[in-house]
């Protein structure tokens, strides 16, 4: 049952083939068995079982709340959850238990979803590997897949070359990829949902800015943050989005317009689509495998009658630098509240209030966070503001305009890689510092955040090493539904294989009833 | 900064202590100093809830009892703008002749302080809600109150911003206690151009602003409760030369201290400069016990507030009748024209009306507006009496106000109602009682025993003697009893007749009409 998609298991719940409590217990047991992935910071076992019990009652009384009733979900540990510790993987917030639920969490709970736990991340979501949190790095479930073991000839006993998940929502991606829940919330500021989704072979969706409430999401960059959705298929993302989307009086940046429908149509006429291939995304660092899959995907659209054209987003090359300036500036501002006075860590140093602030922040934040605060404050200094912040904002305008121009020229959806390569081993990854890695890994994703557009990473095929590769589809602002419709069609064409988690299949924890294990329609040339 | 500056050496402030000015009187013809004063005024907006959160606004509530998650800056909380505060800002802007910006922006101003939980204040630095206005206030030229002239101070801008919490430092235990009840309350920061030149002008301008805010209902503007706080930027220079280095005197919480602090600081700067010293660009506080300003220790060092746009609030867009989108939800939009139509009468207009309608002296119109509720009291008395307005004004401003002041009462706490005073004035108007009897009646009314003026008059037999015969008798008895005075009268000593009248009145227990007595006496003494 755990191998099924959210939509399938939802149907099974409705038909009584499985109860919410069984489902919940199975997921909890799988969470324990996959503890080595370090996907969860907190497992909210008691809460989840209680929610399952209540859900079960509703099913018995024929009063199911909908598609999400009784469905186990996980939430990135930077969303506030009433009564459940919310740490942002930082010493600063260890032991912090919020008194309120983030709007998106509340919406999931209101629909009867079961909260399995809070997932791991880079400290305050600052990173692209899920390696820089105070609770340690997240391991990519594909490390332990039959596909990877066989193709890369890794010895099953030796996991010294375990792979990163990507990040910063790596915990959520690993949790979904390892079947410990059916959907997870991530956050996406520069690619933090799409990047780990691509590395973990699942769907990672970043909604349009303003479509989904940020209230309760502990911010990284307010003007770019969006709650992200991670699921095993596009349909499931659409269901979750249907629940989450909509104006929230508590978030003034959410738009007032009718909520998106909960599902996307199955059949679609691809021949009426115009797919844009941004030429600036063809960078030298792009691995030949990803490049080849990207090109095959374009051919696939074309062969089905879509118009595929090369387009230009001329300011792309400036994007990552501007992102860095704007991101660190907002980070410097957002992190100012962590002073040890109201909540979170407080240093024992009490010589003066200022000394206490300094020691608290020194002890509470890791080097990455402190480094970004430092550069952000530098950019915001009166003497630098015009030269850095204002300039970066102007370039941001140009980047937005690049996208607007392309979409106005008739392009419906842009097709790009999500990442430069497949997931790399942890030991490889940490050879470069967080800043370098973020700059490399956010290259295809952060411009979308600058422009507030919807984007989705869809798993496409396995690399030669047997690791997932995802491609990104970018849509027009607030055309999230159209984007997901295209993504669903694309997903159906590529037939991405299901992960074969050796240990779990061997002991019968996981029975893949619909395992599409055979061939991907996109193959390596 | 091109604010008109008047010559400090020539000016005398009636608010400030004269000793301050005489101490450093410049020698004739040289070193004339001019002072340049600008003010930043923070007025707490009168609203049920805070600027960006639903927490209640209430003075003197138990510490930390009115704090939302947002006010405590719990991570993940977001600001939601309070419509009432925006309306208050627009109304204040209109009343101060400002240009209302159809689009304004919010910014973050960063500094670490224990009563600022987020580490930044949300304010409007780049594009405030209102700008380029002016405030007209009146100033007395000489000793005589009738020599009133109007002056104008330009208003640079009005911005919406959050208040901070309150810190209480316990030096003994080296602790700081924090109360966040005030954190996040909406403030209007009114920035005045440096058009003022002394403490008195500053105090009068702020007083006028206070009356305007109270008339609008946009702020209670009670300085003692911290609803109106003033920072003053002060510099001195020689006229015709560039402006001097300025200092900022912070947190002035009464008009008297405002005037004193400014005048002290002006004099301090002059003395410093004349002794060859220099003025530092620094923040100072006013010690009201010592009557002097001192550098603020915790404001030492250069602050860089690292302003940044507030990313969680979209631009604030206002509409007018012409730009209002058709079919707009009135709950979602603010119409400037609609607010303009709702503006109440402003103090200057009220004064003008009083002068025109009742022939009142300008200074009396000021006095009536200077006390909360006094104008309303006056108008209610007027409604119920035919006594001429001038007399009513005198009664209200002299008798009534004196009693209030003596007992330190507000108009609303007065034991005498407008109706009771009106009844008393009607008795006086009908000549049923003498004016001195009326004062007696008023004193009785003030005791608040529930008796009407008529009851008091009849109980104490204070009505004027209408019985001609009895009055004649009383006059005769007085003439007979005081031959010496009568002699004086006959010697044409002008004061003597008044003495005789007084004696008759005394004999009548003040119930006799002096005019009538005079007539009888004159007849009897064949004058």
Interface residues (C-beta under 8 A of the other chain):
Chain A: X79 X80 X88 X93 X98 X99 X100 X102 X214 X215 X216 X217 X218 X219 X221 X222 X223 X249 X250 X251 X252 X253 X329 X330 X332 X333 X335 X336 X337 X338 X339 X341 X342 X343 X353 X354 X357 X377 X380 X381 X382 X385 X389
Chain B: X69 X72 X73 X74 X75 X76 X77 X78 X79 X80 X81 X108 X110 X112 X114 X117 X118 X119 X120 X176 X178 X304 X306 X307 X308 X311 X312 X313 X314
